[in-house]
Every structure is written in structure tokens, then in C-alpha cells.
Amino acid sequence: MATEALTLSEITNIAGVADLHAALSERLEAADGAALVVDCSAVRTIDAASLQCLLMARRRAEKAGGGLELRQVSEDFERYVDYVGLRAHLLS
């Protein structure tokens, strides 16, 4: 079953990480082994807590037989991922 993409907001930070976790968990349950799709095009700033949440969702999705696809990754998103050293884990 295909799930609708989750679109990250322009400012994705710890203030919204509980909501991000809940949204990813909900989609993971509905995905039934399909990939979770996250649209990162609007992101201008993202913090380590939010990146950790995405990384945990990727691991959970892979364990369930799916994956996490980050699409339309903004330059700012890429810069933050590189800054914390998670390119190989999130953008591969």
C-alpha cells in the first residue's frame, strides 16, 4: 500500500520532533513494507534531533522490509546532513 509523502517544514527542529516522530511512525505502520517518502524541498534549517528522528525511522523501515526515501532534498538540508556526518546514512 502506497503512503503519501511527508513534507518537512522550512524549520524542522526539536520543537516539532515529537510530531515528526508520530507522523513517521504512522506512515511506517501504514506502509506495510513499502518505502516511506519524505519531501525535504522546503527545509531551510534542520537540527540534529530531527535528523536523528529520520535516521531512526530509516532503520525501523528497513527492519520492516521497506526503506526511507528522502526526495527533493534542499541544499540547506544537504549542508546540515554533511555537517553532522550523516550523508552515508541518510542520503545514500
MDAnalysis code that builds the backbone (N, CA, C; Angstrom):
import MDAnalysis as mda
import numpy as np

u = mda.Universe.empty(276, n_residues=92, atom_resindex=np.repeat(np.arange(92), 3), trajectory=True)
u.add_TopologyAttr("name", ["N", "CA", "C"] * 92)
u.add_TopologyAttr("resid", np.arange(1, 93))
u.add_TopologyAttr("resname", ["MET", "ALA", "THR", "GLU", "ALA", "LEU", "THR", "LEU", "SER", "GLU", "ILE", "THR", "ASN", "ILE", "ALA", "GLY", "VAL", "ALA", "ASP", "LEU", "HIS", "ALA", "ALA", "LEU", "SER", "GLU", "ARG", "LEU", "GLU", "ALA", "ALA", "ASP", "GLY", "ALA", "ALA", "LEU", "VAL", "VAL", "ASP", "CYS", "SER", "ALA", "VAL", "ARG", "THR", "ILE", "ASP", "ALA", "ALA", "SER", "LEU", "GLN", "CYS", "LEU", "LEU", "MET", "ALA", "ARG", "ARG", "ARG", "ALA", "GLU", "LYS", "ALA", "GLY", "GLY", "GLY", "LEU", "GLU", "LEU", "ARG", "GLN", "VAL", "SER", "GLU", "ASP", "PHE", "GLU", "ARG", "TYR", "VAL", "ASP", "TYR", "VAL", "GLY", "LEU", "ARG", "ALA", "HIS", "LEU", "LEU", "SER"])
u.atoms.positions = np.array([
    [0.839, -1.176, 0.000],
    [0.000, 0.000, 0.000],
    [0.888, 1.245, 0.000],
    [0.696, 2.129, -0.932],
    [1.484, 3.352, -1.014],
    [1.008, 4.341, 0.048],
    [1.963, 5.001, 0.644],
    [1.615, 6.027, 1.624],
    [1.962, 7.387, 1.043],
    [1.260, 8.386, 1.469],
    [1.504, 9.746, 0.980],
    [2.805, 10.263, 1.576],
    [3.501, 11.075, 0.795],
    [4.777, 11.632, 1.246],
    [4.563, 12.572, 2.425],
    [5.510, 12.578, 3.309],
    [5.538, 13.509, 4.431],
    [6.414, 14.678, 4.018],
    [5.909, 15.884, 4.115],
    [6.668, 17.069, 3.741],
    [7.198, 17.749, 4.995],
    [8.511, 17.887, 5.049],
    [9.123, 18.577, 6.182],
    [8.929, 20.079, 6.037],
    [8.818, 20.752, 7.167],
    [8.615, 22.197, 7.151],
    [9.937, 22.935, 6.933],
    [9.833, 24.221, 6.675],
    [11.005, 25.054, 6.425],
    [11.968, 25.012, 7.607],
    [11.427, 25.081, 8.810],
    [12.236, 24.979, 10.025],
    [11.819, 23.687, 10.722],
    [12.711, 22.720, 10.667],
    [12.439, 21.410, 11.266],
    [13.404, 21.269, 12.431],
    [12.849, 21.323, 13.650],
    [13.736, 21.298, 14.816],
    [13.089, 20.566, 15.985],
    [13.773, 20.582, 17.105],
    [13.353, 19.811, 18.270],
    [11.949, 20.183, 18.750],
    [11.524, 21.391, 18.487],
    [10.181, 21.801, 18.908],
    [9.101, 20.943, 18.243],
    [9.393, 20.409, 17.088],
    [8.416, 19.595, 16.376],
    [8.812, 18.146, 16.220],
    [9.873, 17.723, 16.931],
    [10.370, 16.367, 16.728],
    [9.363, 15.300, 17.195],
    [8.584, 15.583, 18.220],
    [7.572, 14.605, 18.664],
    [6.510, 14.414, 17.583],
    [6.108, 15.501, 16.948],
    [5.144, 15.404, 15.845],
    [5.751, 14.692, 14.649],
    [7.018, 14.966, 14.354],
    [7.705, 14.290, 13.252],
    [7.773, 12.795, 13.518],
    [8.134, 12.425, 14.730],
    [8.202, 11.010, 15.103],
    [6.836, 10.339, 14.947],
    [5.800, 11.002, 15.418],
    [4.449, 10.441, 15.319],
    [4.024, 10.273, 13.863],
    [4.309, 11.271, 13.028],
    [3.942, 11.199, 11.610],
    [4.703, 10.086, 10.902],
    [5.988, 9.949, 11.197],
    [6.781, 8.885, 10.585],
    [6.311, 7.517, 11.057],
    [6.003, 7.394, 12.340],
    [5.522, 6.115, 12.891],
    [4.196, 5.718, 12.266],
    [3.302, 6.682, 12.111],
    [2.000, 6.423, 11.493],
    [2.172, 5.924, 10.053],
    [3.043, 6.588, 9.312],
    [3.279, 6.185, 7.926],
    [3.983, 4.838, 7.844],
    [4.869, 4.574, 8.790],
    [5.567, 3.293, 8.815],
    [4.579, 2.148, 9.004],
    [3.636, 2.335, 9.907],
    [2.619, 1.311, 10.136],
    [1.761, 1.092, 8.894],
    [1.444, 2.174, 8.196],
    [0.601, 2.082, 7.003],
    [1.368, 1.583, 5.781],
    [2.696, 1.689, 5.803],
    [3.500, 1.373, 4.621],
    [3.511, -0.113, 4.286],
    [3.369, -0.960, 5.281],
    [3.333, -2.408, 5.056],
    [4.513, -2.873, 4.199],
    [5.714, -2.437, 4.569],
    [6.923, -2.853, 3.868],
    [7.327, -1.965, 2.712],
    [6.492, -1.015, 2.331],
    [6.852, -0.086, 1.252],
    [7.736, 1.026, 1.822],
    [8.406, 1.733, 0.953],
    [9.281, 2.824, 1.381],
    [8.472, 4.012, 1.890],
    [8.970, 4.639, 2.932],
    [8.420, 5.900, 3.414],
    [9.058, 7.006, 2.579],
    [8.273, 7.943, 2.132],
    [8.778, 9.039, 1.308],
    [8.667, 10.344, 2.091],
    [9.792, 11.063, 2.158],
    [9.835, 12.338, 2.863],
    [10.326, 13.405, 1.889],
    [9.525, 14.433, 1.711],
    [9.860, 15.562, 0.836],
    [10.633, 16.588, 1.657],
    [11.866, 16.840, 1.262],
    [12.751, 17.740, 2.011],
    [12.985, 19.058, 1.288],
    [12.170, 19.365, 0.307],
    [12.402, 20.536, -0.547],
    [12.262, 21.869, 0.178],
    [11.427, 21.937, 1.197],
    [11.185, 23.208, 1.885],
    [12.171, 23.493, 3.010],
    [12.956, 22.506, 3.399],
    [13.825, 22.643, 4.567],
    [14.896, 23.711, 4.353],
    [14.935, 24.660, 5.268],
    [15.975, 25.688, 5.286],
    [16.877, 25.499, 6.499],
    [16.327, 24.928, 7.566],
    [17.128, 24.604, 8.747],
    [16.560, 23.331, 9.375],
    [17.463, 22.472, 9.807],
    [17.066, 21.231, 10.466],
    [18.115, 20.925, 11.531],
    [17.676, 20.453, 12.665],
    [18.623, 20.210, 13.749],
    [18.938, 18.722, 13.900],
    [19.879, 18.442, 14.789],
    [20.337, 17.076, 14.997],
    [19.225, 16.159, 15.507],
    [18.336, 16.675, 16.341],
    [17.248, 15.848, 16.866],
    [16.331, 15.379, 15.739],
    [16.059, 16.254, 14.792],
    [15.199, 15.898, 13.661],
    [15.896, 14.917, 12.731],
    [17.197, 15.125, 12.509],
    [17.960, 14.187, 11.681],
    [18.024, 12.817, 12.341],
    [18.180, 12.795, 13.659],
    [18.192, 11.531, 14.385],
    [16.839, 10.825, 14.243],
    [15.773, 11.580, 14.296],
    [14.437, 11.022, 14.129],
    [14.298, 10.375, 12.745],
    [14.796, 11.049, 11.715],
    [14.757, 10.493, 10.356],
    [15.615, 9.233, 10.255],
    [16.770, 9.257, 10.890],
    [17.650, 8.089, 10.874],
    [16.998, 6.902, 11.572],
    [16.364, 7.152, 12.690],
    [15.668, 6.073, 13.402],
    [14.513, 5.526, 12.564],
    [13.800, 6.407, 11.880],
    [12.703, 5.964, 11.012],
    [13.242, 5.106, 9.875],
    [14.392, 5.493, 9.309],
    [15.001, 4.688, 8.243],
    [15.320, 3.294, 8.763],
    [15.903, 3.207, 9.923],
    [16.268, 1.896, 10.486],
    [15.025, 1.047, 10.764],
    [13.989, 1.672, 11.291],
    [12.745, 0.935, 11.545],
    [12.113, 0.466, 10.240],
    [12.122, 1.330, 9.232],
    [11.540, 0.973, 7.937],
    [12.321, -0.162, 7.285],
    [13.636, -0.112, 7.350],
    [14.453, -1.177, 6.775],
    [14.231, -2.494, 7.507],
    [14.093, -2.429, 8.815],
    [13.825, -3.634, 9.600],
    [12.483, -4.260, 9.214],
    [11.536, -3.415, 8.797],
    [10.208, -3.888, 8.389],
    [10.174, -4.301, 6.913],
    [11.338, -4.216, 6.239],
    [11.399, -4.627, 4.844],
    [11.220, -3.504, 3.841],
    [11.161, -2.280, 4.318],
    [10.995, -1.124, 3.427],
    [12.226, -0.246, 3.451],
    [12.011, 1.029, 3.459],
    [13.111, 1.987, 3.486],
    [12.566, 3.385, 3.686],
    [13.457, 4.339, 3.646],
    [13.096, 5.746, 3.784],
    [13.714, 6.485, 2.609],
    [12.890, 7.118, 1.795],
    [13.363, 7.873, 0.643],
    [13.210, 9.360, 0.921],
    [14.341, 10.041, 0.955],
    [14.335, 11.488, 1.113],
    [14.377, 12.083, -0.284],
    [13.328, 12.793, -0.657],
    [13.204, 13.325, -2.015],
    [13.284, 14.842, -2.022],
    [13.699, 15.365, -3.163],
    [13.789, 16.808, -3.377],
    [14.543, 17.481, -2.230],
    [15.684, 16.929, -1.921],
    [16.491, 17.412, -0.803],
    [17.028, 18.808, -1.119],
    [16.732, 19.764, -0.250],
    [17.216, 21.136, -0.441],
    [18.719, 21.203, -0.153],
    [19.351, 22.243, -0.667],
    [20.773, 22.449, -0.414],
    [21.039, 22.632, 1.081],
    [20.142, 23.322, 1.753],
    [20.304, 23.531, 3.194],
    [20.223, 22.215, 3.949],
    [19.288, 21.349, 3.573],
    [19.174, 20.033, 4.202],
    [20.481, 19.275, 4.018],
    [20.980, 19.242, 2.786],
    [22.237, 18.545, 2.497],
    [23.382, 19.093, 3.339],
    [23.434, 20.410, 3.462],
    [24.504, 21.040, 4.231],
    [24.466, 20.584, 5.697],
    [23.281, 20.540, 6.285],
    [23.163, 20.102, 7.678],
    [23.518, 18.620, 7.829],
    [23.090, 17.810, 6.879],
    [23.418, 16.379, 6.915],
    [24.936, 16.185, 6.849],
    [25.583, 16.928, 5.966],
    [27.038, 16.846, 5.861],
    [27.714, 17.336, 7.142],
    [27.180, 18.416, 7.708],
    [27.770, 18.994, 8.914],
    [27.809, 17.991, 10.066],
    [26.771, 17.193, 10.202],
    [26.732, 16.217, 11.300],
    [27.246, 14.847, 10.885],
    [27.688, 14.718, 9.630],
    [28.313, 13.485, 9.186],
    [27.359, 12.334, 8.915],
    [26.130, 12.643, 8.489],
    [25.152, 11.586, 8.266],
    [24.836, 11.325, 6.791],
    [25.608, 11.891, 5.872],
    [25.324, 11.702, 4.447],
    [25.216, 10.221, 4.096],
    [26.163, 9.419, 4.499],
    [26.159, 7.995, 4.153],
    [24.953, 7.250, 4.736],
    [24.401, 7.782, 5.806],
    [23.281, 7.112, 6.479],
    [21.919, 7.597, 6.017],
    [21.838, 8.856, 5.576],
    [20.544, 9.408, 5.204],
    [20.377, 9.663, 3.705],
    [21.455, 9.951, 3.009],
    [21.323, 10.333, 1.604],
    [21.905, 9.295, 0.640],
    [22.098, 8.101, 1.111],
    [22.636, 7.055, 0.221],
    [21.539, 6.202, -0.357],
])
